[in-house]
């Protein structure tokens, strides 16, 4: 991409207080509790920072479980793809797929797949009416126009304030690109790269691999990128490539890529191709395959989740799995496909059999949901797609070095059937109080004793990203962007500050300074 400009700031509408609804896991009628907000638009950096504080999106609804009160605490989990080694059960799934593709071999007996996450429709069914009102009341195009004008006038005011050396009521005198563009690094802003995984002796993790082995893997990945079958939407499709990958030595375990892209005979029974299509804003390829993709979703919901035929509507599918607040961003130092929301489509012999909904963010690939044709349940597509997404993250890492994690959503220890995500090692859980990552092996003993746990063992440790200066929080009010310090001078409602403070503590100082909080 020849040029790239920083995106507009995120615009969110926070719902005061907590929401109670039926739990999608234990089915407690009012046991699941969360905070929520409607994201009219959001930069990928803001969403990255939010999921690193326990938030997660479903469509444009962004929610954060009240961890110490909800019936089934949901801990954010991330896997380290660069150190990932498939387990025996993972290898079985990959071999099963290869046998099916090569010979059409279908395994005998029942093949139970890993359970999928609830789509969160249970969580937000009660908010449907509210969401519909928000869609009508808060037209994004109008807001974007107002926002653009507000930012332009804000920039002019700042120039004046710099000349005069400053009115206290104007936004802090920094370059507008630095302030608003901090959600995503531009050409001149360096991305902060966290500590690289695998350094140091950590007995809870697999031993570090030798540099020679890692160089070989990088070479394999480059060959895979160059020789993957076909290109799609400006980004290479991950089909079955020609066998140009160097094979692992017999005394070394096969890499994930070796197992996935093992060569097939010329007369293979089936052909599998994986295509990455941008879902928001919808690309031409996404639009062209929308109906076919929806029909797969509908069958999946009816057969796997036992939904009645009138429940998985086009509107519901679009709202939860196609709509996204994430802006499409294409910085020069980012992945070839850009950042934002995508559908990873699995095409078998020319038809879609599964779709993985994913977000590509500055530091990770975040898995949102998977749906598949139930006729192909025997292929364990839940496991297979997770392994493909891990391999995809490794592929993206080759060009974008800071993109090195695979976020699997929530780990729910109190629900035994949802513990499967802990099998993708090495992985970390997010401490719900201090928002630091802790290796899952260190967390499990505590979770066996109590469903809610603080994983950070330092009793003195605090949330370093908490809100420290409320006046610097940004507000969008009456078609103007302003700091809360200015906005509060015109408010008479004493309860206003409590709501804003609650929001600020939940999103953290960084996001509160970058995102615009919509106020009526």
Rosetta blueprint (number, residue, H / E / L):
1 X L
2 X L
3 X L
4 X L
5 X L
6 X L
7 X L
8 X L
9 X L
10 X L
11 X E
12 X E
13 X E
14 X E
15 X E
16 X E
17 X E
18 X E
19 X E
20 X E
21 X E
22 X L
23 X L
24 X L
25 X L
26 X L
27 X L
28 X L
29 X L
30 X L
31 X L
32 X E
33 X E
34 X E
35 X E
36 X E
37 X E
38 X E
39 X E
40 X E
41 X E
42 X E
43 X L
44 X H
45 X H
46 X H
47 X H
48 X H
49 X H
50 X H
51 X H
52 X L
53 X L
54 X L
55 X L
56 X E
57 X E
58 X E
59 X L
60 X L
61 X E
62 X E
63 X E
64 X E
65 X E
66 X L
67 X L
68 X L
69 X L
70 X L
71 X L
72 X L
73 X L
74 X L
75 X E
76 X E
77 X E
78 X E
79 X E
80 X L
81 X H
82 X H
83 X H
84 X L
85 X L
86 X L
87 X L
88 X H
89 X H
90 X H
91 X H
92 X H
93 X H
94 X H
95 X H
96 X H
97 X H
98 X H
99 X H
100 X H
101 X H
102 X H
103 X H
104 X L
105 X L
106 X L
107 X L
108 X L
109 X L
110 X L
111 X L
112 X L
113 X L
114 X L
115 X L
116 X L
117 X L
118 X L
119 X L
120 X L
121 X H
122 X H
123 X H
124 X H
125 X H
126 X H
127 X H
128 X H
129 X H
130 X H
131 X H
132 X H
133 X H
134 X H
135 X H
136 X H
137 X H
138 X L
139 X L
140 X H
141 X H
142 X H
143 X H
144 X H
145 X H
146 X H
147 X H
148 X H
149 X H
150 X H
151 X H
152 X H
153 X H
154 X H
155 X H
156 X H
157 X H
158 X H
159 X H
160 X H
161 X H
162 X H
163 X H
164 X H
165 X L
166 X L
167 X L
168 X L
169 X L
170 X L
171 X L
172 X L
173 X L
174 X L
175 X L
176 X H
177 X H
178 X H
179 X H
180 X H
181 X H
182 X H
183 X H
184 X L
185 X L
186 X L
187 X L
188 X L
189 X L
190 X L
191 X L
192 X L
193 X L
194 X L
195 X L
196 X L
197 X L
198 X L
199 X L
200 X L
201 X L
202 X L
203 X L
204 X L
205 X L
206 X L
207 X L
208 X L
209 X L
210 X L
211 X H
212 X H
213 X H
214 X H
215 X H
216 X H
217 X H
218 X H
219 X H
220 X H
221 X H
222 X H
223 X H
224 X H
225 X H
226 X H
227 X H
228 X L
229 X L
230 X L
231 X E
232 X E
233 X L
234 X L
235 X E
236 X E
237 X L
238 X L
239 X L
240 X L
241 X L
242 X L
243 X L
244 X L
245 X L
246 X L
247 X L
248 X L
249 X L
250 X L
251 X L
252 X L
253 X L
254 X L
255 X L
256 X H
257 X H
258 X H
259 X H
260 X H
261 X L
262 X L
263 X L
264 X L
265 X L
266 X L
267 X L
268 X L
269 X L
270 X L
271 X L
272 X E
273 X E
274 X E
275 X E
276 X E
277 X E
278 X E
279 X E
280 X E
281 X L
282 X L
283 X L
284 X H
285 X H
286 X H
287 X H
288 X H
289 X L
290 X H
291 X H
292 X H
293 X H
294 X H
295 X H
296 X H
297 X H
298 X H
299 X H
300 X H
301 X H
302 X H
303 X H
304 X L
305 X L
306 X L
307 X L
308 X L
309 X L
310 X L
311 X L
312 X L
313 X L
314 X H
315 X H
316 X H
317 X H
318 X H
319 X H
320 X H
321 X H
322 X H
323 X L
324 X L
325 X L
326 X E
327 X L
328 X L
329 X E
330 X L
331 X L
332 X L
333 X L
334 X L
335 X L
336 X L
337 X L
338 X L
339 X E
340 X E
341 X E
342 X E
343 X E
344 X E
345 X E
346 X E
347 X E
348 X E
349 X L
350 X L
351 X E
352 X E
353 X E
354 X E
355 X E
356 X E
357 X E
358 X E
359 X E
360 X E
361 X L
362 X L
363 X L
364 X E
365 X E
366 X E
367 X E
368 X E
369 X E
370 X E
371 X E
372 X E
373 X L
374 X H
375 X H
376 X H
377 X H
378 X H
379 X H
380 X L
381 X H
382 X H
383 X H
384 X H
385 X H
386 X H
387 X H
388 X H
389 X H
390 X H
391 X H
392 X H
393 X H
394 X H
395 X H
396 X H
397 X H
398 X H
399 X H
400 X L
401 X L
402 X L
403 X L
404 X L
405 X E
406 X E
407 X E
408 X E
409 X E
410 X E
411 X E
412 X L
413 X L
414 X L
415 X L
416 X H
417 X H
418 X H
419 X H
420 X H
421 X H
422 X H
423 X H
424 X L
425 X L
426 X L
427 X E
428 X E
429 X E
430 X E
431 X L
432 X L
433 X L
434 X L
435 X L
436 X L
437 X E
438 X E
439 X E
440 X H
441 X H
442 X H
443 X H
444 X H
445 X H
446 X H
447 X H
448 X H
449 X H
450 X L
451 X L
452 X L
453 X L
454 X L
455 X L
456 X L
457 X L
458 X L
459 X L
460 X L
461 X L
462 X L
463 X L
464 X L
465 X L
466 X L
467 X L
468 X L
469 X L
470 X H
471 X H
472 X H
473 X L
474 X E
475 X E
476 X E
477 X E
478 X L
479 X L
480 X E
481 X E
482 X E
483 X E
484 X H
485 X H
486 X H
487 X H
488 X H
489 X H
490 X H
491 X L
492 X L
493 X L
494 X L
495 X L
496 X H
497 X H
498 X H
499 X H
500 X H
501 X H
502 X H
503 X H
504 X H
505 X H
506 X H
507 X H
508 X H
509 X H
510 X H
511 X H
512 X H
513 X H
514 X H
515 X L
516 X E
517 X E
518 X E
519 X E
520 X L
